Amino acid sequence: MLYSEAGQFSTRYAADRRLFRLRQDRLGLGLLLVFAFAVVPQVGNDYWFSAILTPFLVLSLAGLGLNLLTGYAGQLSLGSAAFMAAGAFATYNFQLRIEGLPLLASFALGGAVAALLSLVFGLPSLRIKGFYLIVSTLAAQFLVPWALVKYGWFSNYNASGVISAPRLDIFGLDLSSPAGRYVLTLGVVVALAFLARNIVRSELGRNWMAVRDMDTAAAVIGIPLARTKLLAFAISGFYLGVAGALWAFTYLGTVEPHGFDLNRSFQVLFIIIIGGMGSILGNFLGAAFIVLFPLLLSNLAGLLPGGLIDPGQLENIQKMIFGALIIVFLIREPEGLARLWQQFRARLRRWPLRY
């Protein structure tokens, strides 16, 4: 019974409230972080860093931002990519116009700009909800890219509207290599994931879940609905803004406003649907599925006899299979991959017993 809590007692309130009560969970997480920070940069190649690991981490952070708003606070949104764009272009301008500003500070300020923008588009949530709120946030998806293209100041008057990543320098270390960009992204994502974990376990997180389950009852017991909803939009926007900055600077290197289109918003939404709404781990599982599944289909298509699948139709076939899988998830496992992981842990805690 390697995964049993027998004999692990909490004798202090602090021990009972820790993020991971089981010793096995703490040990497993520690080993995973050591492997990710120390081993992967040494054994990975440029393809893994640039095409798989970095986009996986950035999409996990973007999914986490939307999950805080939709999965925990119950506020629907389709403007995720717009807030990512705001964070990316704001970070670029802070780096460009404030000499000597540390890169991490630019990320934080870019996230703050996205948080303010998300707060503005979240104001209708005080009066409307559900489908009407989706339409309201969808307006951001059209307004923000239009403004970034219309006003050249945001892209430093670049004729094509493209922004390029500055030198990725942290505490005097040049992280411009694929491995360096991966380590930078990993550090930011891990720090914000731990912060999100603490937020959802705090009073604010409990207020979010109360509003999500029944806002009328939450108001009756004294939860301030306006402040709770707007904080959800602001914090979600901050996470999405930082994710957009990472997407532009550590993954792509250059990006244009149309790179954050409606398809990107749907991609982030699919991450939390597949991974599981109301789950921190689900964002990472959903992002892994989004990144790895197309690669798996491409490799499987390459193993089939020549001419059986037209290479020009492979992308359409991937979209069809992907859409069918989303429907299956919504019907068979609406709580996503995170629920499957919880069921596996429950069985592991009983192993080798059967009852």
Secondary structure, DSSP 4 states (H G I P E B T S, - for coil): -TT--TT----SHHHHTSS--SHHHHHHHHHHHHIIIIIHHHH--HHIIIIIIHHHHHHHHHHHHHHIIIIIT----S-HHHHHHHHHHHHHHHHHHSTT--HHHHHHHHHHHHHHHHHHHHGGGGT--THHHHHHHHHHHHHHHHHHHH-GGGGTT-TT--EE----EETTEE--SHHHHHHHHHHHHHHHHHHHHHHHTSHHHHHHHHHHH-HHHHHHTT--HHHHHHHHHHHHHHHHHHHHHHIIIIIISEE-GGGG-HHHHHHHHHHHHHH-TT-HHHHHHHHHHHHHHHHHHHHHHHHSPTTSS-GGGHHHHHHHHHHHHHHHHHHH-TTHHHHHHHHHHHHHHHTT---
